[in-house]
């Protein structure tokens, strides 16, 4: 009993360094009033433990796959890890992953023996409330908040002979530094893994340059060993696409250590850079502007180095600082001016004014550096004020002026108040120079240094106290050592661009080897227009303008299916959130801070990013099904035996508790069509005459002679009633379908993918249905409630790809409620006689019917207990030349009557129950789907299209046009 309780406690305490502020909540959770939780708590206290191997077997990581897609600098990474508990007792499985510094988590989920536990992203306060309510009800729950550290750790108890699958998705924008982009993947499994791979697909339409990979092994003592040209690299599509794969074998992993490999797979690359106004990309109404001109002369810089020499800098820190400064001074150009200030309890400057970087002055400066000794307190305020004063006194306002300050601790002498330091420094700088702060080691208040730098047009960087600190110090200065432009301003035409949507457009400096990125939205009424952009900047003593003219008409892009879906929009959201949080951190006005927080929070929730304002929350459902799942999870997996309606087989029925594989927010049910031509390898063929569409009866006969024959053979062992239902019975609410539909001159046929969530057990099921142009399917019918929803397939002749233009897409949905009709197409909506377009609007017909449009989502609310969502989707993904089509979802369906039917509506009948049994985990995960008394073979797969706002969704797929999953035959649902 304890073992079962321990398993279903699901100790989902997502323990990370982010949880510093939630240790009391986590502790309270772990001391819940159940004896079994005492055992779990003891286990959690030994994440890294030394246990006698005779009594404990560590779960085996059987698979670790990391796959990244990088599209025009925007990277989306999915980490999948499968852990197997071979022991005869429950054991703790730990998932650890180190995220890149600038990444946002987009999703996390766990799957234990076919049961998916998705994490939702909520506002921190809301997540905390859900967490506390779950605890008070005795449910297992977990909450993760994002802090500065990036070690993501999850612990979960896994039953004997069972496995758990973790899936983590994070996204980031790769920033150019030192003339390259860097993509870093952390690989630290802590053991040898049988199946391990890292795959990165990079798509850059500008053209790729110098793509290389390396493996950096990080040892326990902090030392590193780098191996160059690791893995396989393939350049494709005229060097606009690179595929990199690193899959170390078991022997290669053991060569590094008996605990496997521990390090980073690093990819560095660069792209072709236009010499004028940059690269401008438009995808689905969002633009991204990349600006990185090359070949410009370097601008003079005036720099003062302010160096902490307090007692805490003694030993290795001061030696590494000296080493880095020697190299930095050597790299100064003779046109540059510099000075040096050291501070502890006292403030001492090298010279009374800025000096030209001549060989003599460089040598003198090195002698001053060599004499640095660490002792005394930390008068950070005094050191900064002295450095700023030297800049003002010695600069003639030409070139770029900057203060570079290095410290390893907190201010302990002079002015120690953070607020006073920030105020005095900003008033002293007066916007005339930039401040760059370097935090050395673990005892600095990095957030303070970062805020101080950002308030003064600079940057901050944390340097880790290890043997490579001098290289880190030099590397940071190299990033800002060569200014090419200053006072850069981007100007976009207001009649074409939504100015309020545009990210930062004014920049103090542009440094060699970097890139400026601006993103925003185009106004929808000006999609096919000419957009003139101007970038104004100063270089040396000259004012420059970089013109750029863009044709906004969609073009066929070279992006492939590997591209990040809607990368421009997600990159815009990513940049916008980063900038809003940054402005909030440096603002002194509380009202402004609150407004910036609200905007950042709204974007974080809308685009499903875990930011400092949001949290991941996982709550184990409290319904009674969990005990059934628990029993099944601790029994050997039953092999499918075909039929069988005995009591024993019934008792083994497992309600599949899904949620989505990649779940964000609320649960949806409905369809999302994804159309592909039926190939010769399909599950059935259609006999038709060229130029005509098969009649309804011909389609049924051809189907039953092909795929239907396979399904009937699987139903031979069921009752006669079931066989009759599959082959002949028609749903009574659908009417007859014996008449032949009107012939249309269409030759193409496609497949529409339907994705449904069963409302009783939350099981996701999916199926494909043959579709022809002009087909109208009854999706939801509820005569008692007066609801009729139909979907019509049509082709898009204007699509540039002639072959794809013949594919039928779901491009029209009619929602009829009593005497009102709402028509939704990819171009417009029609409510009664009013035409509405895809923009943020709210329409209310009466107290029972209303409509809201936000972005690509139409929400139709019928009373309080029925809510339908129509989404506008795009095909193919990752291309500017796309077809828009529609998908229908049921967000709230408890208001449907017992008479509801249709392709989607039938799943909301109260007497419709869907369960899953006979799970088989061989090469693919398979099982038997029970639809009341019917049984249908199912395979767990990723849906062709994800739910709104998600990246992927896993569902149980029923082949052969959903035969057996839906009532009757799919042709019965045609509106003829």
N, C-alpha and C positions, 0 to 999 in steps of 0.2 A: 504494500500500500504506500509506504514511504517512497519507494522508487517511482511509482506512478505519479505521486504528488510532486516529487522533485522534478520529474520530466515536464509536467505541465505548469510548474511555477515559471518555467522558461526563463529563468534568471536573465532577462534581457537588459540587465543593467549595463548600458552602453558606457563602460568606464573609459573615459578619456581624460586627458589633461584639461579638456574644456570644462569638466565637471567640478572644477575647484569651488565654484560658488554653490554647488548642489550636493556637497558631501553629506550634509545633514539629511537632505531628502533621500539620497541613496541609502544612507544608513537606516533611516526610518523604514524604507521599503524592505530592506533585508531582514528587519526584525519583525516582520508581520507575524500575526498570531497563529502560526502553524508550526508544529514541531519540525516538520521537514525543512522549513526555511533555516533553522539553526544549522542543519547539516550543509545547506547550500552556502550559508554565510562563511562557514569554515573553509569551504572549497574556494570561495572567491578571494579569501585572504592569501591564497597560495597560487596565484596565477603563474608565478615563476617559482616552482617548488622542486625539491629533491625528494621524490617518493620512492620507496622500495619497489622495484620493477615487478616483484612477485605479487604486489597488491594493487598496483595501478598501471594501466596501459594508456599511454597518451593517444588521443584520437589522431588518426592518420589523415594528413592532407592528401587526398587522392588526385586533386586537380586544382591548379591555380592558373587561370587565364586572365590576361590583361589585354584589352583591346582599345586602342585609341584612334579616333578619327580627328584629324586636324584639317579644317577648312578655312583658308585665308586667315591664319593665326588663331582661330577659335578651336579649342581642343575639347573633345568630350571623351571621357575614359570610363569604361565599364570593367570592373574587377569582379571576377567570379571565382569563388573558392568553395570547394566541396571537401568536407571533413567527415571521416567515417570512424565510428566508435566500434572497434572489434571486440571490446571487452564484454564480459558477461554481466557487468553492472553499468549503471549510468555513469557518464564521465563528462567533464567540462571541456567544451571546445572553445577555443579562443581565436578570434579573427583580428589580426592587427594589420593596419596599413597606414603608411605615412603619405599624407597628401602634399602636393606642391603648396608653397607659401601663399600664392594668390588664388587658389582654387576655392570654389563654392561646391559643397555637396548638393547634388540635384536629386538623389534618391538613394534609399537603402531598403533592402528587404531580406528576410530569411525564409527558407523553405525547409521544413523538417518533415520527412516522410510524406511529401506531397502536400503538406499544409503550409500555405504561404502566410507569413506575418509581415505585412507591408508597414513601412513607417510613413507617417503623414507629417507634413511640414506646417507648423502652426506658429502664431505669434507666441513669444516666450511666455507671457502671462497666461494665455489660453492653454498652452501646452502644460504649464505647471498646474493649472486647475484640473485639466483632464487627468494628469498624473495623480494628483491628490485624491480625486474622486475614485479613480480605479483602485488605489490603495485602500481607501475606506471600504470598498466593496469586496476586498479580498482578491482582486484581480492582479495578475502579473502585469507590470508596466515598466517602461523605460523611457528616459528622456535624454536627449543630447543637445547641448548648446554649443555654439561655435565660439571658441576663444582663439588666441593667437597661435597656440601650438597646433600641430597638424598630425599628431599621432592618434589615429582612429582605432579604438579597441572595443571589441564586443565579446562578451562571455555568455555562453548559453549551455545549459545542461542537456546532454543528448542521451537518449535511452540506449540500452544495450543493443548491439547489432544494428544500429540505425546510423543515418548520416544527416548532415545539415548542409545546406547550400546558402552561402552568403553572396549577396550581390550589391555592390556599391557603385554609384555613378557620380562622378564629379566633373566639373567643367571649369575652364579657365581661358584667358586670352594670353597667348605667348607674346612677351614683349621683347623687342630687339635691344640687345646690349652688346657692345663690343663687336658690332657688325655681324651678329648671328642671332637666330632664334634658338632657344633651347627647350627641348621637351624631356622631362625627367620622370622616370618611373621607378618607384621604390620597390624592391623585391627582397623581402626578409621573412621567408616562411618559417624559419627556425628548425627545419628538417628537410630531408631529401624528399622531393615530390616526384611521383611517377609521371604525371602529365603536367608540364609547366611550359607556358609560352607567353611571350610579350609580342604583340603585333601592333604596329603603328602605321596608319595610312595617312599620308600628307598630300593635300591637294592645294596647289598654289597656282592660280591662273597667270600670275606674272612670270612664271618660269622659275624652276628651282636651280640653285647654285650650291656647290660644295656640301652636299649631304653626306654626313658621316656619323658613325655610331661608336660608342665606347661603353665599357663596363668598368665602373668604379667600385672596387671592393673596400668597404669600410670596416676596419678592424676594431676590436674592443678598446685598444689603447689610443684610438683616434687617428692612427696612421691610415693612409689610403694607398691603394695600388690600382693603376689605371691600365686597362687593356684596350688598345685601339682596334677599330674595324671589326667589332664583334657582331655576329649575326649576319643575316642576308639583307642586301639592299637591291631593290629593283626599281629602276627609273622607267616610267611609262608615259604614254600620251605626250610625246614631245617634251619631256622633262617638266611636265606640269603635275605629275603624280609620282610619289615615291611610296613603296611598300617595304617596310622594314620588319624583320621577324627575328626574334631571339628565343630559341627553345633549347636550353641546356639539357643534355642527357643526364641520366642518373649518375653515370661515371664522372661527367664533368662537374656535377654538383658536389660529389664526394671528394673530388680533387681539391676543392677549396676548403672544405671541412666536413667532419662527420655529421654536422648539423645543417649541411647544405650551404647554399650561397646566401650572402648578405651584402647588398650593395644597391647600386643604381644603374639602370640602363639609360644612357644619355644620348640623345640625338641632337645634333646641331646642324643647322642649315641656314641658308640665306636665299633671297629671291632677287630677281632683276628689279632695279629701282629706276623709275622714270626720272629724268633730270629736270622736269618742269613741275607741273602742279600735282604730281602724285598719281596713285591708282585709285579709281573710284568704282565701287561695285554696288549694284542695286539688285536686291532680291526681294520680291513680293512687297514692294512699297517701302522697304527700309534700305538705307544706304550706309556704306562704310567707306570712309576716305582715309587712305594710307599715304602719309607724306614723309618721304625720306630722301631728299635730294642729295646727290653726291657731287664731288668735284668742286665744291665751294672752298674758298680760302678760309683758313682758320682765323677766328677773331681773337684779338688780344684779351687776355684775362688778367684780372687783378685778384690775387688770392692771399688770404691770411690763414695760416694753419694754427689752430688753437688746441693745445695738447695738454691733457690731464697728466700730471706727474705726482699725484697724491700717493700715499703709502700703499693703497690697494693695487697700484700699477706695478709694484715691484716684481722682480723675477722675470719669468718668461714674457709677460706682457710688455714690459718696457723694452726688452731686447727685440721683440718682434716689431714694435712700433718704430724703433730706430731703423731696423732693416728695411721696413716698408718706406719710411721717409727718405732714406738714401736714394732709393730707386725713383721715388716720386719727384724729388728735386732734380735728378738727372734728366727726367723726361720733360721738364719745363722748357719752353721755347724762349729764345732770346727776346721776343716781343712781349713776353709776359713779365708782370711785376709780382713780387711776393714779400711776405714777412712771416715771422713765426712768434707765437706767444705760448709760453708755458705757464700752467697755473697749478698750485696746490693751496696752501694758506696764503701764499704770496702770488703776485702777478709780475712776470718778467718777460720783456719782449726782446727779440734778437736785435732789431734796429728801431730807430725812432720814426722811420717812415718806410713806405714801400720801396723795394729795390728791384732794379731790372735783373732778369735772370741771366746774368753774364756768367762765364765760367768762374770768375773770381768770387762773385757773390754766392754762387752755388757751393763752392768750396767752403766759404765762411759759414754758410748756413748748415752744412754738414757737420762742421766742428761744434756748432751750437747744439745740434741734435745729439752728437756723440757724448756730450757732457750731461745729458739728462739723467737725473737721479730721482727715484720715487721715494717720497716721504711727505708727511704732513697731511692736512685736511684737504677738502675739495671746494674751492671758491669758484664754482662754475659760472656764476653770474659775473664776477669780476673779470674772468678770462674772456668771456664773450663780449662784454662791453668794451674791453680794451681792443679786441680784434676789429670790432665794428668801427671804432673811432679811427684806427689806423687806415681802414679802407676809405673813410670819408675824407681824411686829411690828405691822403696821397693820390686819390683818383681824380682824373680830369674829366670824368663822366664818359670816357671813351672805352669801348670794349665791354666785357662782362665781368662784374665784380661778385666775389663769393667769399664766404667764410666757411672753412671746413673744420669742424670741431670733433675731437675724439675724447670720450670719457668712458670709465668703466664702473661708475657708481653714482650715488646720489649726492646732491649738494649738501655739504656739512659745515661750510664756513661762509661768512658774508651773508648775502641774501639767499635764504634757503626755501622761501615760499615759491612753489611752482607758478602760482598765479602772478606774483610780482615779477618773477623772471620773464614769463611770457609777455607781460605788458611792457616792461622796460626794453626788452630786446626788439619788440615790434616798433615801439616808438623811436628807438635809436636807428633802426634800419631804414625806416621811412620809405620802404619799397624800392630802395636804390641798389640793393644787392640781394643775393640768395644765400640761404643758410643750409648747409649740408651737415647732418649730424651722424656720427658713427658711435653706436653703442657696443662696447667691447665686453664680452662675457655675459654671465647670467645674473649679475647683481645690479644692472641698470634698470631704470624705469623706461622701457622702450617706448611705451605709449606717450610719455611726456616728451621724449626726444622727437618722436615722429610729429606730434602736434606742433611743437616748436618750429620744426623745419617747414612743415606744410603751411603754417601761417606766414612764412617768409619766403615763399616761392622756391622751396628747396625739397630735398628728399632726406630720408633717414634710412640707415641700414644697420642691421645687427650682425656683428662679427663674433663668431664662436671661438671660445678660448681653447684652441687645439694647436697642433703643430703646423697648421696651414693658415694661421691667422694673418701672417704678414702678406701672404698671397691674396687673401680676402681684402685686406686693407688697400693694397695696391690696385686690385681689380675694381673696387668701388671708385677710387679716384680716377682710374682710366675711363670710366663711364662718363665722367663730367669734365675730363681734362681738355677736350678740344671742342669749344663752342664754335659753331658755324653760323648760326643765326640767333638773333635775340629780338624780343618784342614782336612775336609772331601772332598774326590775327587772321582767322579764316572768315571769309564773308560769303554767305549763301543767300540767294534771292528769296525774299519773303513770299513772293507769289507762287513759288514752287515747293518750298520747304516749310514744314511746321517748325518755326524757329524755336518755340518753347520745348520741342522734343530734342533739340540738338545738344550733344554733350559739349564739354569744354571746348571753346573756340579761341581762347587767348592763352598764349604760353610765353613764359619769360625767356626760355632758351631752347634751342635745338642743338644737340650735341652730335658729333660725328659718331656713326655706328649705331644710332638709335632710330626711332621712328615715332612720329606723332600720329595718333589714330583719333578720328572724329566720326561719330555716328549719329543718325537721326532718321526722321520719317519724311517721306515725300507727301505732298498733299494729293489725295486720291483723284482729284479732278484734273491733274496735270501729269498723268502717267506717260504720255507720249509727247514729250516736249524737249526743248533744248535747255540745259541747265548750265549757266555760266558761273563759275566759282573763281574767286580771287584770294590768294594768300599773300598778305603783305608782311614784310619783315625787314630787319636791318642786318647788314653784313658789313663789317669794317665800318667805314664812314659813309656807306651807300645804302639808300633805301631801295629795296627790291620788291617786285611783284611777280607772282607765279600764277599765270592764268591757266584755267582748265575749262574745257567745254565738253559736256557730256550729253549724249543722246539717251534720254530715259526710256526709250522704247525697249520692251523686253527683247532679248536676243538669245539665241541658242548658246548656252554656256558649255564648257568642257567639263563641268562638274559631273561626278558620277554618283552611283548609288552609295558609294562609301562616304559621301559628303555628309557633314552634320546637317540635320534637317533644320531649315529656317535659320541658318547660322547668323545671318545679318540681324535678324530680330533678337535672337538670344544674346549676341554680342552687344547689341545696343542696350539691352536690359542689364547685362553684366556691367558695362561701363557706367550706365546711369546709376546703378546701385552703389558702385564703388565711389563715384563722385558725390552722391548725396550723403553717404556716410562720412566721407572725408570733410565735406563742408560742415556737417553737423559737429564733427569733432573739434573743429577750429573756431566755431561760432561762439560768441559771448552772449548772444541774445537768446533768451530762453524760448520766446515765442517762435523765433526763426528755427531754433533747434527742434522744437516740437513739430513744426511744419515739415522740416527735412526728414525727420524720423518717420512721419506718417507716409510721406511719398516713398521713402526707401522700403518701408514695411509693405506697402501695397504692391510694389514691384517684386519684392522677395516672395510674397505669397502667390502672386499671379504667375510668376515664372518658376516657382518651386525651387528657390535657392535657400540653403541654410546659411544665414548671415548672422552677424551679431544681434539681430533683432528677432530671429526666429529659432525654432528648435525642432528636432526630430522627435516624434513621440510614437511609441509602439505600445499598444494595449492588447492583451490577450482577451478575446471575446468571452463574455460571461455566460453565454447560453449553455444549455445542457449538453450540447453536442461534443464538448471537449472531452468528456469522460469516454465517449464512444471512440473518439480519435485516439485517446490514450491507450485504450485496450488494444486497438488495432496496431498502434505503433509498437507495442511490446510483444506482438505475436509475429511469428514468421510470415513473410509475405505469401499470400495465397496465390497460387497459379490459377489462371482462368480455366474453368472446366466446361465452358460453353454454357449450357442451360443449367437449370436447377432452381427450384423454388422452395427448397426445403427450409426448415426452420434454422438449420445450422448456417446455411449460406445467407439467409436473411440477417442473422445476428452479426455476421461479419461485415455487413454493409457499412461503408465509411462515408459519411457526408463530407465532401471535399470542402474544407474551409479555406476559401481562396483569398478574397481581396485580390488586388492586382499584383502581378509579378513586379511591375514597376509602378507603384501607386503614388499618386499625389492627391491629397485632399479627398473630396467626397466620392462616394461610389456611384457609378453610372451603369445603366443597362441599355443596350440598344444595338445598332448596326453601324459598321464603318465599312463602306465598300472600297475595295482595292482591286482594280481591274487588270487582268492579264489575259493574253490570248490562250486558248486551249491548245496545247501542243500535242504532238502524236503520242507523247508519253503519258497523256492524261488518263484518268480512270475510266473514261468512256468516250465514245465518238458520237457525232451527230450526223445523220444522213440527211442531206438537204440538197435542193437544186440551186445551182448558182443563180444569184440575183433574186431569190425569194427566201422568205423566212419559213421554216417548217411550221406546219399547223400544230395546234395544241395536241391533237391525238397522235400525230407522227412523233412529236417530241417525247410523249409518254411511252410510246411503244419502243422507240429507239433506246430510251433510258432503261426500260425494264429488260431489254434484251442484252444490255451491256452491264452497267454498274448495278442495276437492279437485281440481276441474277446472282451476283455475289452477295448482296445483302439478304436476299431471300434464303440463300443457303445457310446463312447465319441464324435465320429465324425458324428454321425447320424444327428445332427442338422446343420451341415455345408453343404456347397453346394455339388452337385453331383461331380463337378470337383475335390473338395478336397478329397472326399471319394475314387474316382477312383485313384487319385494320391497315396493315402496311400496304396491301396491294389494291384494295378497292374502296375502303371507307373514305368518305369526304367529310370534313367538318361541317356540321349542320349550319353554321353561321356564314359559310362561305358561298353557298349556292352551288349550282351545277356548273360544269366546265366542259360540256360536250360539244359546244359550238366552236366553229373554226374562226379564229381571229382574222381581222383584215390583213391581207398580204401587204408587205412593205418591201421596197427595193433596197434591202440591206443584205450584205454578204458577210458581215463580221459577227463574231460571237465572242463574248468575254466571260469572265468569272467575277462575281461580286462576293466579297468576303463579308460574312455576317458574324458579329461578335455580340454575345448576349451574356448577361449576368443573371443567374437564377436568384430570385429574391429570398428564397427560403434558406438555403445553405451557402449562398454567396459563391456558388460554383460558376466559373467562367467557361462557357462552351462556345464553339465557333464552327462554322460550316461554310462551304462555298456553294453558290447556285449559279447555274448557267443563265446568262442574260443576253437579250437581243435589243438593238435600238427600237424604241417604241414600246417596250414592255412596261406595264404598270402593275406593281405588286401591292397587294393589300398588306400593309405593315401592322397596323393596329385597328381593330374594329371592336367597338363596345356599344351595341345598339341601346342598351339600357341607359348608358350615360350620354348617348348622343355623340360619340366620338368616332371619327373615321379618318385614318391617316393612310395616305397612299404615296408611293414613290415611283417616279418615272425615270427610265433609262433613256439616254440620248447620246448622240455622238457630238464631237466638237470639230467641225470642218475647218475652223481657222487655225487649228494647232499645226505647227510647222512640220512636224513629223508625219508624213502622209500615212504611214502604216498605223501609227498610234492614234491618228485622228479618227480612225474608223471604230475604235473601241467604244463600247457603250459605258457611260458613267451615270450614276445616280445624280441627276442635275435638277430635279424638281420634286419637292415634297409639298403635298397638300394636307393641311390640318383642318378638318371640318369639325366644328363643335356647335351642335344645335343649328342655329341660323347664321352662324359666322364662319367665314373661311379665311384661312391664312395660307398664302402661297409663298414658298421660299425657293429661290434659285440662287446660283452663285453670284448673280449680278444685282439682284434686287429682291425685295419682299413686297407682297401686295396684301394689304389688310382691308377687307371690304373693297372700296374703290380708291383707297389711298396707296400710293407707291412710295416705299421707303427704300433707302439705300444702306449699304453696309457701313454704318457709322454709329457712334454711341447714341442710342435713342431709347425712349421708354414710351410705350403705347398702352393705353388701358381702354378696353371696350366697355366692360361693365364690371360688376363686382366679382364675376366668375371667370373672366378671361383677360389676360394681359400679356404683353410681349416686351422683352428687353433685349437690346442688341449691344454687345460689347465686343470690339475687335472682330473675330471670326466666329462668334458664338451668338446664337439666337435662343433665348429661353422663353418658352411658351408655358404659362402657368394657368391651369384650369382648376379653379377653386384653390383649396389649400392642400389637397392630397394627390394631385397629379401635376407633374412638371416634366415637360419634354424639352430636350435640347437638340437643336440642329447645328451641326458644326460644318464650317466650310473648310474643306481639305484641299491639298494640292498634289498633283501628279505630273511628272516624277519629282521626287524630292531633290533638293540641291541644284535646281536649274531655274534660270530666270524665265524660261519658256515653259510655262506650266498650265495644266488644265485644272480648273477649279471644279470640285464636285462636293457632294453633301453626305453627311452621316447623321443618323437619328439615334438619340439616346434617351432612355427613361431615367431621369434623376430621382423622381418620386413617383411610385406607382401603386401606393396602397389604396388609392381611390377607385381603381378599376373594379368593375362588377364581376360576378361569376360567369358572365357571358362573353368576356373579352376574348378575342382571338386575333388571328393574323400571324404573319411570320414572326413578329416580335411580341405581339399582345398575348399569344397563347402561353408564354412563360410567366404571365402574371395572374393566371387563374389560381385560385386558392387551393384547388385540388391537384395542381401540377407540382410534383415533387421530383427533384433530380438529386441523385446520389452517385457515389463512385465507389467501386469495389475492385478486387482482384488486381491490385497494383503490381506492376512488373517493372523492375529496374535494370533490365539488361542493357542493351546498347541505347535504347530510347525508353522513355517512361511511358508505359501504356497501362490501360485499365479498362474497366467496363462501366459505361455510363448507363444508369438506370433512370428511365423516364416513366414513372409509375411502374407498370408491369413490363414495359419494354426494356430490352437490353441492347446497347449499341457499343461496338468497339470504339475506343477513344485513344488518341495519342496526345501527349502534352507537347505543345509547340508554341512558338511566338506568333501572335496574331499578325496578320499582314499590315494592319494599321493599329497604332496604340490608342489608348483613351486620351481625351483632351488633356493636353498639358503634360503627358507622360512620354517616355522615350520608347518603352517596350511593354507589352502585356502578354502574359502567358495564358493559354486557354486550352481546354480539352477539345481536340478537333475530331468531328464526326465526318467521315468521308461520304462520297456518293450523294451529293446534293442534300446532305442533312437527313437522309432517309432514316426513319426510326427516331431521330431526335425531334423532328417536327411531326405534327399530325399529317398523315396522308403523304401525298407527293407534292413537290415544290410547285408543280404547274397548277395545283389547285388554288394557289394564292394569286394567280394572274387575274387582273381586272379585265374581263372580256365582254 
